[in-house]
């Protein structure tokens, strides 16, 4: 299994430039998502509740026109929220577009190499194996490379960074509440570990049926 994984990494290195850009955009999307609750905090804590702004935010908002009034601060908070939402959508679309392009390139390279490998094999080999199984490996199994990029690699990195970022922010606001809210993470991990075996077994049966 490790040898297969190492061989697949050689295909990934062919698209490392696009993959690096996709990862950078994904991390930027995480930063935008983590910043989205802050305009709401400003509206609730400093606009509706009337609390004074912290020193660092007061000095920064002093350069914004109209931010000295309640309505001005509310307008800037709403505008910031809109900008963050639009930026998050744009970044998500860019990451999706790049990840699909990378996955398609990986599938093309892998399928081409598999096809050339089958062409070099003897007629006796093809006589011993089902045509449907060989076609499934070229046309179906190669799609694993696409799923590995679009549904595993990039989403896993962004989810992990988002989880860590959320925990850091919550810990700075309320450490006890942060640890309580993160108590669900081990339960999710146990659920994934329990059901992943069934999912893998079902997927294997599905591909075997398709090949048959």
Secondary structure, DSSP 8 states (H G I E B T S, - for coil): -HHHHHHHHHHHHTTHHHHHHHHHHHHHHHHHHHHHHHHHHHIIIIIIS-----HHHHHHHTTSTTTTSHHHHHHHHHHHHHHHHHHHHHHHHHHHHHHHHHHHHHHHHHHHHHHHHHHHS-HHHHHHS-HHHHHHHHHTGGGHHHHIIIIIIHHHHHHHHHHHHHHHHHHHH-HHHHHHHTTHHHHHHHHHHHHHHHHHHHHHHHHHHHH-
